[in-house]
Amino acid sequence: MRKKNKKIFLKKYSRPSKDEYYLNVALQISKRATCLRRNYGAIIVNNDEIISTGYCGSPRGLPNCIDLGTCPREEMGFPSGKGYDYCRSVHAESNAIISAERSRMLGGKMYIAGYDVKTNELVEANPCSMCKKMIINAGLNEVIIRKANGGIKKIKVEKWIKNPDEIFS
């Protein structure tokens, strides 16, 4: 009996780069956020392992803006990036750092992605000055951000350390 050769045809597909993969994970995590303005997700990766995740939301046990149906910053007319003292949320970057062991973060990367709640469009998820300081103290080496146009922006944390004015910009 003669065996027939069977050819196996593999469907060709485009495998995402690791940066794309981790940014997609961060964007998925952002869907758990509870902010009424912008929802962000962050993940910390070291040695190709996800160490921690975080999204925007009120401190544990406190009501979220989506539960209250109102945003204090919006009610007071603060533009994006201003009036964080009145924000109920802990930022995604901070939540990811809080949930991780520092020794596991050292030398790692943070991936951040997010979208505007009202338009459902991607937004460039640049960390605020407080989150930048936390990222520095966590010992992370790089921050990779999903840009509003879908592209990728990479920032070496060392750049913030060498030029502290960039922390507050």
Buried (B, 14 or more C-beta within 10 A) or exposed (E): EEEEEEEEEEEEEEEEEEBBEBBBBBBBBBEBBBBBBBBBBBBBBBEEEBBBBBBBBBEEEEEBBBEBEEBBBBEEEBEEEEBBEEBBBBBBBBBBBEEBEEEBBEEBBBBBBBBBBEEEEBBBBBBBBEBBBBBBEBBBBBBBBBBBEEEBBEBEBEEBEEEEEEBEE
